Each structure stands twice: as C-alpha cells, then as structure tokens.
C-alpha cells in the first residue's frame, strides 16, 4: 500500500498528518510543543523543520512505504550526530516566570459581531515555540482563523493548525521560529484567534500546561511554551482566568425622548408592562423585586427619568458611571408622567446609567415598586 506525502506549502499538514508514515512509528504529534518535549531536544525539531523546508523548495516528495526504513535510518543517524556534535552541558539562565493573559478586541460583544481573542504573554525569555489546544462551545462563537501574534515580532517561520475540529469545538495550533537561533524576549500576543459571536452566553478561559483532558466548562485551554535550549526546554508560566461574555448589542442613546419600550433601555429581572391612557404612549414598565434594574447608555451631559408615582413606591438606587445616588419615589397620591430624577451637569461624553430597586422605603410607603415611563437625553 502506498503512502503519498506531498509537501508543497502546507508545512504544518506535512508534520502532523504524514511524519508518522515517514518514521513508521506511533509518535504522537498532537501539538508542536508535545513534539518538542517528547524529543527532548530542540535540535531534533530543527531536523524536522529544515527537512520540510528542503522538500518544500524541491516542490514535493512521493514516498513509498518500502523506503520507510531509509528515512528512519537517516533521521537516526542525524539524531546521533547532533547528540555528539552539540554539547549537552550548556548552562541555562534561570528565567522569571512568564504570565499568560487573555483580552478581547471589543469591550461589548453581541451576536453577529466579529472579534479577536488575544492570547497574551509577558515576562517571557527565550521564546522559541508555542502551542495551544482549545476546547470551546461552538454554538456560542465560531473560530474563523488563528494567527501568530506580536510576541513573535514577525519572525515566526512555522505556524498553523495541527488538529482541526473547529466545527465541533476544538483545535490545536502551533507557532515556532526556525533554525538554530535564540528565542525572543518580548511581551505581546502569542496567538490571535479570530472569532464570530453566534449567541448570548459566557465562555470562561482556564489554562493548563499539562496533558490532562480538556473540557468546555473546566480546564479548556492547554498552552505549552518551548525555549531554544538543548536541555530544560519547557518554559513555565502562570495564567489567570478570564471570561468572555456575549450579550445584547449596546445601543448608545443620543439627545431625545425614549419610551419605556425602546431597545436602548435594557431590563434585568421581573419587569412587567403597565397599560394606562395617562402613561406616555399608554405604557410604562414596573417591578417590585429587590435587585431588579434597568440600564441605558447615552452620549450627552444629562438625562431625565419620568415615572408614575404613588404610595407603593420605595427607594431607588441610581448609579451614573461609578457614582450612586438614592431617591425616594413615594407619593401620597397617584401622579402620572412625573419627573422623578434629573441629572444635568455631567461632562459631555458617553455615560451609563443603572436604576435599581432597593429593599428600602419610607415608613408611609406600602411597597418597594419602581416604574419607568420614559427618559429624556440631552
């Protein structure tokens, strides 16, 4: 049976899918760093990469199974030669612990948005290669592309997909320098994962460096880092936990009047519709559950909040950006379309308002209810 190995420009495909046929072994090439660590010398990795480069420049190679022994013998001799020619007593400078973090290209991500997941590294020394295995919820977002980031300084010679199960929520990817050279001492982004949000939800990033199984809701990212040394290749690191939230698209309100039903006003909790001809446009919303709130974002210098008031109104907590106020909306009689709060001295710009039902009321109030009829932005 013939094994066809065609190496042209897809170096990563050659490495992952066909190197086992060349060796006639069961070596696991699940990720670039796993390969580097299993061989236990970066010099051996150089052989793979430089051989592939030669084959690539020659336009391709056809290999039959019967010549497998010749390749195995060739690689064995090269490994032995390297073991003799390259000293193993090289002193390795103790490095500070690197740190891996995650960031996103957008602060507010809604279904349909495209965005980048940045896998960042800082305080790293002699970075030569890295791999990432990621298990995620494919119904929450899709992965469009994985690219080397700024930490490689544009010098990465080898990168690509090793295992492509993106449609079912998993991929393995690698990036590496090439040739006998030192690694990089540069903070920046290791991988840029280009994604598209599909629905509302949250994905938490929890990172490990060992070979424990990954799961969507547990440890779901495996990152391995290698330096350029002959020994002690593994780069240790610490990693924090980061959550990605995909929610409703935020609408920034501008000058004007906005009814309670406007999509720019977001409600959290058990809000109900109150229909009455005396309300503006005949409707208002209300809730009497502690902790329920509504929120909106606007650009301007202030806003007005209008609501019907009565004897069953409690205290409301109003938070504008990072500053909070408390007001009492109690009234001894029913009044519609009352201006219950006004703020007109903000610096011009974008502001976020959150109005929340508290568990407090004055002694005369019979309940904690809060209403919203409409708001005005100016």
Secondary structure, DSSP 8 states (H G I E B T S, - for coil): --B----SS-HHHIIIIIHHHHHTS----SSHHHHHHHHT-HHHHHHHHHHHHHHHHTT---B-GGGHHHHHHHHHHHHHHHHHHS-S---------EEEEEEES-SSEETT-EEEEEEEEES--SB-EEEEEEE--TTTEEEEEEEE-GGGTT---EEEEEEEEGGGTEEEEEEE--SS---B---EEEEEEEEEE-SSEEEEE-EESS-----TTSS-EEEEEE-S-SS--B--EEE--EEEEEE----EE-SEEEETT-TTSEEES--EEEE-TTSGGGEEEEE-STT-EEEEEEEES-EEEEEEEBTTB-EEEEEETTEEEEEE-B-SS-EEEEEEEEE----SEEEEEEEEE-S---TT-S--BEEE-EEEE-
